[in-house]
Amino acid sequence: MRTARRTLAGAALVLAGCVSPGGPILPTASGRYETATDPAFLDAVERARVLLDRRDERAALPCLQEALAAAPDHVPTHILYQDTALKLGGDDEAAMRAWYAALPDRPGSPVPLYCRARLAADDHTRLALLEEALARDPSFYFAHLAVARIQRALGRLDAAQEALERALVAQPHHLESNLEMAQVLIDRGRYAQAEPYFANYVAARPDDRLAAKAYAQLLLYRLHRVRQAQPVLERLRSENPEDPDVLMDLAAVAWEQDRFADAIAAYHEVLRLDATATRAALNLGNLHFERGQRNADERPAAWSMARKAYRFYLSAARGAGLHDHLDALFAVPYRLELIAAEIGPDDGTPPAPGQNF
């Protein structure tokens, strides 16, 4: 039952360039929204980065204000300033909001409207401000991304994808827009379309461990591209040998390649790290059961271990997901009945990971 080979957790994210098929030709964005060469800007940003690296967010806020005074269209710095102040809250957030309230509009730029939209209290106001910003510059991909995020949160996946297509036509290499497009495709069940987006994101952001794990799981469980997933997982294990999610996925790779001993060892390592990782116990039961199905000579020993693993799974606290309920109520009891009919009753010894399963 290889469909039961599931992970501890993990929903995939994704990324890459996208071109909108058909429709009007959209403008390509200029680089002014993410590039700035003014020496005053560069100096202020560097000072802010040093302070942020020291976790002194409050001291970084005036430096970010200085940077924005020198480069008022540099959107990443606006985002960093707003998000830092919002994280701090209190007087720092109030001061940031007052700073933007006093920021004069510049009719030739969509950036002031975009900044106001990010601080708006409701989606209706945000969308109105973003549409106004896009009327000033239809290639302003930051606004297209913001519209897409609102639409996705509202469950309007078609509208979200359309907004992201416009963003990616304007700036194909904008990572955040690509990442959101990938997630929308995942939400829509279009896993094969999502894969190249995810691949590009992981290549561009190798330090994003969460994304790399999600990408490997997309390859392994949704697309069944085991060989493509394996090197990603091996890299992740080399960076952290005790990550249970990665060990679960590497066990699935070994199982798929009929390297049963490696799969068993990986699942037991997960249980060593976390005795409540019942999915590892269930997978061990399924693996031993499959071994017994495939080889009659190995069946008594394999199914005996499968029974211990299943008993351990049933006795431990489990998640509340649909699959856990189905496994606990139907799949596992059914297999325990088959095992008893084939090899007789259990010997009564308590199940012990690493000892009898």
C-alpha positions in Angstrom: 0.0 0.0 0.0 2.4 2.6 -1.2 -0.2 5.3 -1.1 0.0 5.2 2.7 3.7 6.3 2.6 3.0 9.8 3.9 5.1 12.5 5.5 5.0 14.0 9.0 3.8 17.3 7.5 4.3 19.6 4.6 2.4 21.5 2.0 4.4 22.5 -1.0 5.2 26.0 -2.1 6.5 26.9 -5.6 8.1 29.4 -8.1 9.4 30.4 -11.5 8.7 32.6 -14.5 5.4 32.7 -16.3 4.1 34.3 -19.5 0.5 35.2 -19.9 -0.9 33.4 -22.9 -2.9 35.5 -25.3 -4.5 38.8 -24.3 -3.0 42.3 -24.6 0.7 42.8 -24.6 1.6 44.1 -21.1 4.5 46.5 -20.4 7.7 45.3 -18.8 8.6 47.0 -15.5 11.6 49.3 -15.1 14.2 48.5 -12.5 13.5 51.5 -10.4 11.3 49.7 -7.9 14.1 47.4 -6.7 17.4 49.2 -7.6 18.9 52.3 -6.2 22.5 53.6 -6.4 22.3 56.8 -4.4 25.2 56.8 -1.9 23.0 58.1 0.9 20.6 55.3 0.3 23.3 52.6 0.2 24.9 54.0 3.4 21.6 54.1 5.3 20.6 50.6 4.2 23.9 49.2 5.2 23.6 50.7 8.7 20.1 49.3 8.9 21.2 45.8 7.9 23.9 45.8 10.6 21.4 46.7 13.2 18.8 44.2 12.0 21.5 41.5 12.1 22.0 42.4 15.7 18.3 42.1 16.3 18.2 45.8 17.2 15.1 46.5 15.0 14.1 49.7 16.8 17.4 51.4 16.1 17.2 50.3 12.4 13.9 52.2 11.8 15.5 55.7 11.5 18.1 54.3 9.1 15.3 52.9 6.9 13.6 56.2 6.9 16.8 57.8 5.7 17.1 55.3 3.0 13.6 55.9 1.8 14.1 59.7 1.7 17.0 59.1 -0.7 15.2 56.4 -2.8 11.5 56.8 -2.4 10.6 54.3 -5.0 12.6 51.4 -3.6 9.8 49.0 -2.7 11.8 46.3 -0.8 12.9 49.0 1.7 9.4 50.2 2.2 8.3 46.7 2.9 11.2 46.1 5.3 10.4 49.4 7.2 6.7 48.7 7.5 7.1 45.0 8.5 9.8 45.8 11.0 7.7 48.5 12.7 4.5 46.3 12.5 6.5 43.5 14.3 7.6 45.9 17.0 4.1 47.3 17.4 3.2 50.0 19.9 4.8 53.4 19.5 7.1 52.1 16.8 4.1 51.1 14.6 2.3 54.3 15.4 5.3 56.3 14.4 5.6 54.4 11.1 2.0 54.9 10.3 2.3 58.6 11.0 5.3 58.8 8.8 3.4 57.3 5.9 0.3 59.5 6.6 2.6 62.5 6.1 4.3 61.1 3.1 3.3 63.2 0.1 1.8 61.6 -2.9 3.8 61.6 -6.2 1.4 61.4 -9.1 4.1 59.9 -11.3 4.7 57.0 -9.0 2.5 54.1 -7.8 4.6 53.5 -4.8 2.9 55.9 -2.3 -0.5 54.3 -3.1 1.0 50.8 -2.7 2.5 51.7 0.7 -0.9 53.0 1.8 -2.6 49.8 0.6 -0.3 47.7 2.7 -1.4 49.6 5.8 -5.1 49.7 5.0 -7.6 48.2 7.4 -9.7 46.2 4.9 -9.5 44.4 1.6 -11.9 46.8 -0.2 -9.7 49.8 0.6 -6.5 47.8 -0.3 -7.9 46.7 -3.6 -9.0 50.3 -4.5 -5.6 51.7 -3.7 -3.8 49.0 -5.6 -6.0 49.5 -8.7 -5.2 53.2 -8.6 -1.5 52.4 -8.3 -1.8 50.1 -11.4 -3.5 52.8 -13.3 -0.4 54.9 -12.9 1.9 52.0 -13.9 0.3 48.8 -15.3 3.8 47.1 -15.0 4.0 47.7 -11.2 4.4 44.0 -10.3 4.3 44.6 -6.6 0.7 45.8 -6.9 -0.2 42.8 -9.1 1.2 40.5 -6.4 -0.7 42.2 -3.7 -3.9 41.9 -5.6 -3.2 38.2 -6.2 -2.7 37.6 -2.5 -6.0 39.3 -1.6 -7.8 37.3 -4.3 -6.3 34.1 -3.2 -7.2 34.7 0.5 -10.8 35.3 -0.8 -10.7 32.0 -2.6 -10.7 33.6 -6.1 -7.9 31.5 -7.6 -8.7 32.4 -11.2 -8.4 36.1 -10.4 -5.2 35.5 -8.3 -3.6 33.6 -11.2 -4.5 36.3 -13.7 -2.9 39.0 -11.4 0.2 36.9 -11.0 0.5 36.4 -14.8 0.5 40.1 -15.2 3.1 40.5 -12.5 5.4 37.9 -14.1 5.1 39.4 -17.5 6.2 42.7 -16.1 9.1 41.1 -14.1 9.6 37.4 -14.7 12.4 37.1 -12.1 10.5 38.6 -9.1 10.8 35.8 -6.6 7.8 36.7 -4.4 5.5 36.8 -7.4 6.8 33.5 -8.6 6.4 31.9 -5.2 2.8 33.0 -5.0 2.1 31.8 -8.5 3.5 28.4 -7.5 1.2 28.2 -4.4 -1.8 29.2 -6.4 -1.0 26.3 -8.8 -0.7 24.0 -5.9 -4.0 25.2 -4.6 -5.5 24.3 -7.9 -4.0 20.9 -8.0 -1.8 21.7 -11.0 1.3 20.1 -9.6 3.2 19.5 -12.8 2.8 23.1 -13.8 4.0 24.2 -10.3 7.2 22.1 -10.4 9.4 24.4 -12.6 8.3 27.4 -10.5 9.4 25.6 -7.4 12.6 24.5 -9.0 13.6 28.0 -9.9 12.8 29.3 -6.5 14.9 26.7 -4.7 17.7 27.5 -7.0 17.5 31.2 -6.4 17.0 30.8 -2.6 19.1 27.8 -1.6 19.0 28.9 2.1 15.2 28.7 2.2 15.0 25.3 3.9 11.3 25.2 4.2 10.8 25.7 0.5 13.4 23.1 -0.4 11.6 20.5 1.8 8.3 21.4 0.3 9.8 21.1 -3.2 11.2 17.7 -2.4 7.8 16.6 -1.2 6.1 17.8 -4.3 8.5 15.8 -6.4 8.2 12.7 -4.2 4.6 12.4 -3.3 2.7 14.4 -6.0 4.8 13.8 -9.1 6.6 10.6 -8.1 10.0 11.9 -9.4 12.1 10.0 -6.8 15.4 10.5 -8.5 14.8 14.2 -8.8 13.8 14.5 -5.1 16.7 12.5 -3.7 19.6 15.0 -4.2 17.5 17.8 -2.7 16.8 15.6 0.4 20.4 14.5 0.7 21.5 18.1 0.7 19.0 18.9 3.4 20.1 16.0 5.5 23.7 17.0 5.2 22.7 20.4 6.6 20.7 18.9 9.5 21.0 15.2 10.0 18.2 15.2 12.7 15.4 16.8 10.7 12.5 14.3 11.1 10.7 15.6 8.0 13.7 15.0 5.8 14.3 11.6 7.3 10.7 10.6 6.6 11.1 11.6 3.0 14.4 9.8 2.6 12.8 6.7 4.0 10.1 7.0 1.4 12.9 7.4 -1.3 14.6 4.2 0.0 11.3 2.3 0.1 10.5 3.3 -3.5 13.9 2.0 -4.5 13.4 -1.3 -2.6 16.2 -0.4 -0.2 14.1 -1.7 2.7 16.9 -1.7 5.3 17.7 2.0 4.7 14.0 2.9 4.9 13.5 1.0 8.1 16.6 2.6 9.7 15.3 6.1 8.7 11.9 5.5 10.1 13.4 4.2 13.4 15.6 7.3 13.5 12.5 9.5 13.3 10.9 7.6 16.2 14.2 7.9 18.2 14.0 11.7 17.7 10.3 11.9 18.3 8.4 9.0 20.0 5.1 10.6 19.0 5.9 10.5 15.3 3.2 7.8 14.7 3.3 8.3 10.9 6.7 6.7 11.0 5.3 3.7 12.9 2.4 3.4 10.5 4.9 3.5 7.5 7.0 0.8 9.2 3.9 -1.4 9.5 3.1 -0.8 5.8 6.6 -1.5 4.7 6.9 -4.8 6.6 3.4 -5.8 5.4 4.5 -5.1 1.8 7.6 -7.2 2.3 5.5 -10.1 3.5 3.2 -9.8 0.5 6.0 -9.8 -1.9 7.9 -12.8 -0.4 6.1 -15.7 1.1 9.3 -17.0 2.8 9.8 -13.6 4.6 6.1 -13.3 5.4 6.0 -14.7 9.0 8.8 -12.5 10.3 7.8 -9.5 8.2 4.2 -9.6 9.2 5.1 -10.2 12.9 7.0 -6.9 12.8 4.2 -5.2 10.8 1.8 -6.2 13.6 4.0 -4.7 16.3 4.3 -1.5 14.3 0.6 -1.3 13.8 -0.1 -1.9 17.4 2.4 0.8 18.4 0.6 3.2 15.9 -2.8 2.4 17.3 -1.7 2.8 20.9 -0.1 6.2 20.5 -1.7 9.6 20.2 -2.3 10.5 16.5 -3.3 13.5 14.5 -6.8 14.5 13.8 -6.6 14.4 10.0 -8.9 12.4 7.7 -6.1 9.9 6.8 -5.3 9.2 10.4 -9.0 8.4 11.1 -9.3 6.1 8.0 -6.1 4.3 8.8 -7.0 3.8 12.5 -10.6 2.8 11.9 -10.3 0.7 8.7 -6.9 0.1 7.0 -4.9 -1.0 10.0 -7.5 -3.2 11.7 -8.1 -4.9 8.4 -4.5 -5.7 7.9 -4.2 -6.9 11.5 -7.0 -9.4 10.7 -5.2 -10.6 7.7 -2.0 -11.0 9.6 -3.7 -13.0 12.4 -5.4 -15.2 9.9 -2.0 -15.9 8.1 0.5 -16.3 11.0 -1.7 -16.7 14.1 -2.2 -14.5 17.2 0.3 -12.0 18.5 2.7 -13.2 21.2 1.6 -10.4 23.5 5.0 -8.7 23.8 4.6 -4.9 23.9 5.7 -3.2 20.6 9.1 -1.6 21.0 10.6 0.5 18.2 14.0 -0.8 17.1 13.5 -4.1 18.9 10.6 -6.0 17.5 9.5 -3.9 14.5 
